[in-house]
Amino acid sequence: MAEISDPSRRRTWLEVDLGAIAHNVRRFRELAGPRALIMPAVKADAYGHGAVPAARAALAGGAGRLAVATCREGLELRRAGIGVPVQILGAVLPEEVEPAARGGLILSLHEPGTAEAASRAAARAGRPVRVHLKVDSGMGRLGVLPEAAAETGARIAGLPGLALEGVFMHFAEADDRDYSLWQLERFREACAGLEAAGAGGFLRHAAGTTAALLHPEAVLDLIRPGAGIYGYASPDGLAKAAGLRPVLAWRALVVQVKDYPPGANLGYNRTFTTRRPTRVAVLPVGYADGYRREFSNRARVIVGGRRAPVVGMVSMDYTLVDVSDLPGTAAGDRATLLGGEGDEHIGAEELAAWGGTIPYCLTTGIGPRVERIHGPI
């Protein structure tokens, strides 16, 4: 993990193990076999881990291309000197088509109007634009319905300056095997219709992390692991079983330790009242940093290698922890909110469950005040 040379200069920080990202990408390469390309998702600032460092780690692990959600995210990678194929998985707004074309980004198309704008942008940029057609096979979000895929794909393929490189879909509930296989069959039918219309030779991709790990049938020409390259997957336990490593540790300094008598109220709305003499450590991290209000009176942190409960309401900037059973705790000590310390470990799945959410909702919500410290690849 990344070494913190002077923790006293930081209030709260993330330690991002880039070597673990590279390892996890290699695991997906092994699991997918030599036939499938690997296109890790580094959207949403690499799920909160830092887009550019995570992208470089993924490439070091053997990825040949990258996926983002927006044009801005793709151009950020280009400005950082990353030249591999980068696909925008989400909708491209009209004003983004030309910058995306100039940046050599691969566009995802879900309706003909964007395709026509991309064709005009390709002419102005003086270079072909690679595009992937999105098929809505049962997700109920972006994409053309399977029965319209052949006509839309043939229309796209016939536009000047566009290269129909791929066709793809998203699973709605990848750990539901029956529904996923039904979606996959609809997608295969759409692809067959495209080929019959004369638009062949394209890459097919459907699987993200969970589908790639649970459904071998969904590993087509390309897979798009997202959460898995950061060390977590749904359902719980799947990431560990696949040999994926945790990537993230979240730390904070103790800034004050105070003793309270029985009957003292702690925090906003007085949601915790002490029942015994209680020693409280104050951590300078709160919901403005992404340490969620839902963790109030539920979560645990690690101090000195032992767990301690969060007490009272998590506020915007501070969190209170009961360290009564850790008598040596003092200001300047380090607390671990996520990750390991000594023999204890709090995983992203466990922390997210305390907040009633999922790991990637948690990590993408970690705010910019939390400094990212990236370890070596």
C-alpha positions as CSV (number, residue, x, y, z in Angstrom):
1,M,0.0,0.0,0.0
2,A,1.0,3.6,-0.4
3,E,3.3,4.9,2.4
4,I,2.2,8.1,4.2
5,S,5.4,10.0,4.8
6,D,3.9,12.7,7.1
7,P,0.3,11.8,8.2
8,S,0.1,14.9,10.4
9,R,-0.2,17.0,7.3
10,R,-3.4,15.2,6.3
11,R,-6.8,15.1,8.0
12,T,-8.3,12.3,6.0
13,W,-6.9,10.5,3.0
14,L,-7.2,7.5,0.7
15,E,-4.4,5.0,0.0
16,V,-4.9,3.5,-3.5
17,D,-3.0,0.3,-4.2
18,L,-2.3,0.6,-7.9
19,G,-0.5,-2.7,-7.9
20,A,-3.7,-4.3,-6.8
21,I,-5.5,-2.7,-9.8
22,A,-2.9,-4.2,-12.2
23,H,-3.3,-7.6,-10.5
24,N,-7.1,-7.5,-10.7
25,V,-6.9,-6.7,-14.5
26,R,-4.5,-9.6,-14.9
27,R,-7.0,-11.9,-13.1
28,F,-9.8,-10.8,-15.6
29,R,-7.4,-11.6,-18.5
30,E,-6.9,-15.1,-17.0
31,L,-10.6,-15.6,-16.4
32,A,-11.7,-14.4,-19.8
33,G,-9.1,-16.3,-21.8
34,P,-7.0,-15.2,-24.7
35,R,-9.9,-14.5,-27.0
36,A,-11.6,-11.6,-25.2
37,L,-10.3,-8.1,-25.0
38,I,-10.3,-6.4,-21.6
39,M,-11.8,-2.8,-21.4
40,P,-11.8,-1.7,-17.7
41,A,-14.2,1.0,-16.7
42,V,-12.4,4.1,-15.3
43,K,-15.5,6.2,-15.3
44,A,-16.5,8.4,-12.3
45,D,-12.9,9.1,-11.5
46,A,-12.2,5.4,-11.6
47,Y,-15.0,4.8,-9.1
48,G,-13.4,7.4,-6.8
49,H,-9.9,6.0,-7.0
50,G,-8.4,8.5,-9.4
51,A,-9.0,8.1,-13.2
52,V,-5.5,8.7,-14.6
53,P,-3.5,6.7,-12.1
54,A,-6.0,3.9,-12.2
55,A,-6.0,3.9,-16.0
56,R,-2.3,3.5,-16.1
57,A,-2.4,0.7,-13.6
58,A,-5.0,-1.1,-15.7
59,L,-2.9,-0.8,-18.8
60,A,0.1,-2.1,-16.9
61,G,-2.1,-5.1,-16.0
62,G,-2.7,-5.9,-19.6
63,A,-5.8,-3.9,-20.6
64,G,-5.8,-2.8,-24.2
65,R,-8.5,-0.2,-24.0
66,L,-10.5,1.8,-21.5
67,A,-14.2,2.7,-20.9
68,V,-15.6,6.0,-19.5
69,A,-19.1,7.4,-19.1
70,T,-18.7,10.9,-20.6
71,C,-16.8,12.8,-23.2
72,R,-15.1,14.9,-20.5
73,E,-13.8,11.8,-18.8
74,G,-12.4,10.5,-22.1
75,L,-10.7,13.8,-22.9
76,E,-9.1,13.9,-19.4
77,L,-7.3,10.6,-20.3
78,R,-6.2,12.0,-23.6
79,R,-4.8,15.2,-21.9
80,A,-2.8,12.8,-19.6
81,G,-1.2,11.3,-22.7
82,I,-3.2,8.0,-22.7
83,G,-3.5,7.0,-26.3
84,V,-5.2,3.6,-26.2
85,P,-8.8,3.2,-27.5
86,V,-11.2,4.9,-25.1
87,Q,-14.9,4.2,-25.4
88,I,-17.6,6.6,-24.1
89,L,-20.2,4.1,-22.8
90,G,-22.9,6.8,-22.1
91,A,-24.9,9.3,-24.1
92,V,-22.9,11.9,-26.1
93,L,-24.5,15.3,-26.1
94,P,-24.7,17.2,-29.5
95,E,-22.0,19.7,-28.4
96,E,-19.7,16.9,-27.3
97,V,-19.6,15.0,-30.6
98,E,-17.0,17.1,-32.3
99,P,-14.6,17.3,-29.3
100,A,-15.0,13.5,-28.9
101,A,-14.2,13.0,-32.6
102,R,-11.1,15.2,-32.5
103,G,-9.9,13.3,-29.4
104,G,-10.2,10.0,-31.2
105,L,-12.8,8.7,-28.7
106,I,-15.1,5.8,-29.5
107,L,-18.7,6.8,-29.4
108,S,-21.7,4.7,-28.2
109,L,-24.8,5.4,-30.3
110,H,-28.3,4.7,-29.1
111,E,-30.3,6.7,-31.7
112,P,-29.7,7.8,-35.3
113,G,-29.5,11.5,-34.7
114,T,-26.2,11.2,-32.8
115,A,-24.8,9.0,-35.6
116,E,-25.5,11.7,-38.2
117,A,-23.8,14.3,-36.1
118,A,-20.8,12.0,-35.6
119,S,-20.6,11.5,-39.4
120,R,-20.4,15.3,-39.9
121,A,-17.8,15.6,-37.1
122,A,-15.7,12.9,-38.8
123,A,-15.7,14.9,-42.0
124,R,-14.6,18.0,-40.2
125,A,-12.0,16.2,-38.1
126,G,-10.6,14.5,-41.2
127,R,-10.6,11.1,-39.6
128,P,-13.1,8.2,-39.2
129,V,-15.0,7.9,-36.0
130,R,-15.4,4.5,-34.4
131,V,-18.8,3.8,-33.0
132,H,-20.5,1.1,-31.0
133,L,-24.3,0.5,-31.2
134,K,-26.0,0.1,-27.8
135,V,-28.8,-2.5,-27.7
136,D,-31.4,-2.3,-24.9
137,S,-31.9,-6.1,-24.4
138,G,-33.8,-5.7,-21.1
139,M,-32.0,-3.0,-19.0
140,G,-34.7,-0.4,-19.9
141,R,-32.2,2.4,-20.3
142,L,-30.2,3.7,-23.3
143,G,-30.1,1.7,-26.5
144,V,-32.2,0.6,-29.4
145,L,-34.6,-2.3,-28.9
146,P,-33.4,-5.5,-30.4
147,E,-36.0,-5.5,-33.2
148,A,-34.7,-2.1,-34.4
149,A,-31.0,-3.0,-34.2
150,A,-30.6,-4.3,-37.7
151,E,-32.1,-1.2,-39.3
152,T,-30.3,1.2,-37.1
153,G,-27.0,-0.5,-37.4
154,A,-27.2,-0.7,-41.2
155,R,-28.0,3.0,-41.3
156,I,-25.0,3.8,-39.1
157,A,-22.7,1.6,-41.2
158,G,-23.8,3.5,-44.3
159,L,-22.9,6.9,-43.0
160,P,-19.7,8.4,-44.3
161,G,-16.8,8.6,-41.8
162,L,-18.3,6.1,-39.3
163,A,-16.8,2.7,-38.6
164,L,-19.3,0.4,-36.8
165,E,-16.7,-1.3,-34.6
166,G,-19.0,-2.8,-32.0
167,V,-22.4,-3.7,-30.6
168,F,-23.0,-4.0,-26.9
169,M,-25.6,-4.3,-24.0
170,H,-25.8,-4.0,-20.2
171,F,-27.2,-6.6,-17.9
172,A,-29.9,-5.4,-15.6
173,E,-29.2,-8.0,-12.8
174,A,-26.1,-9.9,-13.6
175,D,-26.4,-12.2,-10.6
176,D,-29.9,-13.4,-11.8
177,R,-28.8,-16.1,-14.2
178,D,-32.2,-16.7,-15.9
179,Y,-32.9,-13.1,-16.7
180,S,-29.3,-12.5,-17.8
181,L,-29.4,-15.4,-20.2
182,W,-32.7,-14.1,-21.6
183,Q,-31.1,-10.7,-22.1
184,L,-28.1,-12.4,-23.8
185,E,-30.3,-14.3,-26.2
186,R,-32.1,-11.2,-27.2
187,F,-28.8,-9.5,-27.8
188,R,-27.5,-12.4,-29.9
189,E,-30.7,-12.2,-32.0
190,A,-30.0,-8.5,-32.5
191,C,-26.4,-9.2,-33.6
192,A,-27.6,-11.8,-36.0
193,G,-30.1,-9.4,-37.5
194,L,-27.3,-6.9,-38.0
195,E,-25.1,-9.4,-39.8
196,A,-28.0,-10.4,-42.0
197,A,-28.4,-6.7,-42.9
198,G,-24.8,-6.7,-44.1
199,A,-23.2,-5.0,-41.1
200,G,-20.8,-7.7,-39.9
201,G,-17.3,-7.9,-38.4
202,F,-18.1,-6.0,-35.2
203,L,-17.0,-6.6,-31.6
204,R,-19.8,-7.9,-29.3
205,H,-19.7,-7.1,-25.6
206,A,-22.1,-7.6,-22.8
207,A,-20.3,-8.6,-19.6
208,G,-19.1,-6.4,-16.8
209,T,-17.6,-7.7,-13.5
210,T,-20.4,-9.9,-12.2
211,A,-21.4,-11.4,-15.6
212,A,-17.8,-12.1,-16.5
213,L,-17.3,-14.0,-13.2
214,L,-20.6,-15.8,-13.1
215,H,-21.7,-16.4,-16.7
216,P,-19.0,-17.8,-19.2
217,E,-21.6,-17.4,-22.0
218,A,-21.5,-13.7,-21.5
219,V,-17.7,-13.5,-22.2
220,L,-17.9,-12.5,-25.9
221,D,-15.3,-10.5,-27.8
222,L,-14.7,-8.0,-25.1
223,I,-15.5,-7.6,-21.3
224,R,-15.9,-4.4,-19.3
225,P,-14.9,-5.1,-15.7
226,G,-15.6,-2.1,-13.5
227,A,-16.0,-2.7,-9.8
228,G,-13.9,-5.8,-10.0
229,I,-10.7,-4.1,-10.9
230,Y,-11.1,-2.1,-7.7
231,G,-11.5,-5.3,-5.7
232,Y,-15.2,-5.7,-5.1
233,A,-18.1,-7.5,-6.9
234,S,-21.7,-8.5,-6.3
235,P,-22.8,-10.8,-4.6
236,D,-20.6,-10.5,-1.5
237,G,-17.7,-13.0,-1.5
238,L,-17.5,-13.1,-5.3
239,A,-14.4,-10.9,-5.5
240,K,-12.5,-12.9,-3.0
241,A,-13.4,-16.2,-4.7
242,A,-12.1,-14.8,-8.0
243,G,-8.8,-13.8,-6.4
244,L,-9.3,-10.1,-6.7
245,R,-7.5,-7.9,-4.2
246,P,-8.9,-4.9,-2.3
247,V,-7.5,-1.6,-3.6
248,L,-8.6,1.1,-1.2
249,A,-7.8,2.1,2.4
250,W,-9.4,5.2,3.9
251,R,-7.7,6.8,7.0
252,A,-8.3,9.8,9.2
253,L,-6.4,11.4,12.1
254,V,-7.8,11.6,15.6
255,V,-7.9,15.4,16.4
256,Q,-9.2,15.3,19.9
257,V,-10.0,12.8,22.7
258,K,-12.4,13.7,25.5
259,D,-14.0,11.9,28.5
260,Y,-17.7,12.2,29.2
261,P,-19.8,11.0,32.2
262,P,-22.9,8.8,31.9
263,G,-25.9,10.7,30.6
264,A,-23.9,13.0,28.1
265,N,-25.5,13.7,24.7
266,L,-23.2,13.3,21.7
267,G,-23.6,15.0,18.3
268,Y,-26.5,16.6,16.4
269,N,-30.0,15.6,17.4
270,R,-28.7,13.9,20.5
271,T,-29.0,10.4,18.9
272,F,-26.5,8.9,21.4
273,T,-26.5,9.3,25.1
274,T,-23.6,7.7,27.1
275,R,-24.5,5.0,29.6
276,R,-21.1,4.8,31.3
277,P,-18.0,6.9,31.6
278,T,-17.1,7.2,27.9
279,R,-13.9,8.3,26.0
280,V,-14.7,9.8,22.6
281,A,-12.2,10.3,19.7
282,V,-13.1,13.0,17.2
283,L,-12.2,12.3,13.6
284,P,-12.1,15.2,11.0
285,V,-14.2,13.4,8.4
286,G,-17.9,13.6,7.7
287,Y,-20.6,13.4,5.0
288,A,-19.1,16.2,3.0
289,D,-16.2,13.8,2.5
290,G,-18.5,10.9,1.6
291,Y,-18.5,9.3,5.1
292,R,-22.2,8.9,5.0
293,R,-24.7,10.2,7.6
294,E,-26.3,6.7,7.4
295,F,-23.2,5.4,9.3
296,S,-24.3,7.2,12.4
297,N,-24.4,4.8,15.4
298,R,-23.9,1.8,13.1
299,A,-20.4,1.8,11.5
300,R,-17.1,0.8,13.1
301,V,-13.6,2.2,12.6
302,I,-10.2,0.6,13.4
303,V,-8.0,2.4,15.9
304,G,-4.7,0.7,17.1
305,G,-5.7,-2.5,15.4
306,R,-9.1,-2.8,17.2
307,R,-12.6,-1.9,16.2
308,A,-14.4,1.0,17.8
309,P,-18.1,2.1,17.2
310,V,-19.2,5.3,15.6
311,V,-21.4,7.1,18.1
312,G,-23.8,10.0,17.5
313,M,-24.7,11.6,14.2
314,V,-22.1,11.8,11.5
315,S,-21.9,15.5,10.8
316,M,-20.7,17.4,7.7
317,D,-17.1,17.6,8.9
318,Y,-16.7,15.3,11.9
319,T,-17.4,11.8,13.2
320,L,-17.3,10.6,16.8
321,V,-15.9,7.2,17.9
322,D,-16.2,5.5,21.3
323,V,-12.7,4.5,22.3
324,S,-13.5,3.7,25.9
325,D,-12.0,0.2,25.5
326,L,-8.9,1.6,23.8
327,P,-7.4,3.7,26.7
328,G,-4.2,4.6,24.9
329,T,-5.9,6.5,22.1
330,A,-4.6,10.1,21.7
331,A,-4.8,13.0,19.3
332,G,-2.6,12.3,16.3
333,D,-3.4,8.6,16.2
334,R,-4.6,7.1,12.9
335,A,-8.1,5.7,12.4
336,T,-9.0,3.4,9.5
337,L,-12.5,3.8,8.1
338,L,-12.0,1.4,5.2
339,G,-9.3,-1.2,4.7
340,G,-7.0,-3.1,7.1
341,E,-4.9,-2.3,10.1
342,G,-3.2,-5.0,12.2
343,D,-5.4,-8.1,12.2
344,E,-8.6,-6.2,11.5
345,H,-10.1,-5.3,8.2
346,I,-13.2,-3.4,7.1
347,G,-14.2,-4.2,3.6
348,A,-16.0,-2.0,1.1
349,E,-19.0,-4.4,1.2
350,E,-19.2,-4.2,5.0
351,L,-18.9,-0.4,5.2
352,A,-21.4,0.0,2.4
353,A,-23.9,-2.3,4.2
354,W,-23.8,-0.1,7.3
355,G,-24.9,2.8,5.1
356,G,-27.6,0.7,3.3
357,T,-25.8,1.0,-0.1
358,I,-23.3,-0.7,-2.4
359,P,-19.5,-0.4,-2.5
360,Y,-19.3,1.6,-5.7
361,C,-22.0,4.0,-4.6
362,L,-19.8,4.5,-1.5
363,T,-16.4,5.0,-3.3
364,T,-17.7,7.2,-6.0
365,G,-19.1,9.5,-3.3
366,I,-15.8,10.0,-1.5
367,G,-15.3,13.8,-1.9
368,P,-12.4,15.9,-3.2
369,R,-11.3,17.0,0.3
370,V,-10.1,13.4,0.8
371,E,-6.5,13.3,-0.7
372,R,-5.7,10.3,-2.9
373,I,-2.3,8.8,-2.2
374,H,-1.4,6.4,-5.0
375,G,1.1,3.6,-4.4
376,P,3.4,2.1,-7.0
377,I,2.0,-0.2,-9.8
